[in-house]
């Protein structure tokens, strides 16, 4: 019987964004991709968040980069459906 893999990439991205902490405005000297839009961020200001996955092995620490404008829109609209 095959396993039901109902997760798609959008669910994974939402889960990563929900777990990210310590958002800081940084200058992207090296090329990165915006986690929300997929656009390339290079020689521009962007927000960098950190998330960690811990388990039985060594913890995995990763950084998410989000464009400065998209970060503001995401912060303003991410909790609009809470409590409905």
C-alpha positions as CSV (number, residue, x, y, z in Angstrom):
1,X,0.0,0.0,0.0
2,X,1.6,3.3,-1.0
3,X,2.0,6.0,1.6
4,X,-0.2,9.1,1.2
5,X,2.2,12.0,0.7
6,X,-0.2,14.9,1.0
7,X,2.4,17.6,1.7
8,X,3.3,19.9,-1.2
9,X,6.0,22.5,-1.3
10,X,3.7,25.3,-0.2
11,X,3.0,23.4,3.0
12,X,6.7,23.0,3.7
13,X,7.4,26.6,3.0
14,X,4.6,27.7,5.4
15,X,5.9,25.3,8.1
16,X,9.4,26.7,7.7
17,X,8.2,30.3,7.9
18,X,6.2,29.6,11.0
19,X,9.2,28.1,12.8
20,X,11.7,30.9,11.8
21,X,12.8,33.2,14.5
22,X,15.3,36.0,14.9
23,X,14.4,38.0,11.8
24,X,17.0,40.6,11.0
25,X,17.4,43.1,8.2
26,X,20.7,42.1,6.4
27,X,22.4,43.1,3.2
28,X,22.6,40.2,0.8
29,X,26.1,40.2,-0.6
30,X,25.8,36.7,-1.9
31,X,22.8,35.6,-4.1
32,X,19.9,34.1,-2.2
33,X,16.3,33.4,-3.1
34,X,13.2,35.0,-1.5
35,X,11.4,32.3,0.4
36,X,8.0,33.8,-0.4
37,X,8.4,34.8,-4.1
38,X,11.4,32.8,-5.3
39,X,13.1,36.0,-6.7
40,X,16.8,36.3,-6.5
41,X,18.1,38.6,-3.8
42,X,21.5,40.0,-4.5
43,X,23.2,43.2,-3.4
44,X,20.0,44.3,-1.7
45,X,18.5,44.6,1.7
46,X,16.4,41.6,2.9
47,X,15.2,40.0,6.1
48,X,17.0,36.8,7.2
49,X,15.3,34.4,9.6
50,X,16.7,31.3,11.2
51,X,14.9,28.0,11.9
52,X,16.2,24.8,13.4
53,X,15.1,21.2,13.1
54,X,16.2,19.1,16.0
55,X,15.9,15.4,16.3
56,X,17.8,12.3,17.3
57,X,20.8,13.4,15.2
58,X,22.6,16.6,14.9
59,X,20.4,19.7,14.7
60,X,19.9,21.3,11.3
61,X,20.1,25.1,11.2
62,X,19.0,27.0,8.1
63,X,18.4,30.6,7.1
64,X,15.4,31.9,5.2
65,X,15.7,35.1,3.2
66,X,12.7,37.3,2.4
67,X,12.6,40.5,0.3
68,X,12.1,43.6,2.5
69,X,8.8,44.6,0.9
70,X,7.4,41.1,0.9
71,X,8.4,40.6,4.5
72,X,6.3,43.7,5.5
73,X,3.3,42.4,3.6
74,X,3.7,38.9,5.1
75,X,3.9,40.3,8.6
76,X,0.8,42.4,8.1
77,X,-1.3,39.6,6.6
78,X,-0.1,36.4,8.2
79,X,-2.5,36.6,11.3
80,X,-5.6,37.9,9.6
81,X,-7.6,34.7,9.9
82,X,-6.7,33.9,13.6
83,X,-9.8,33.6,15.7
84,X,-12.3,33.1,12.8
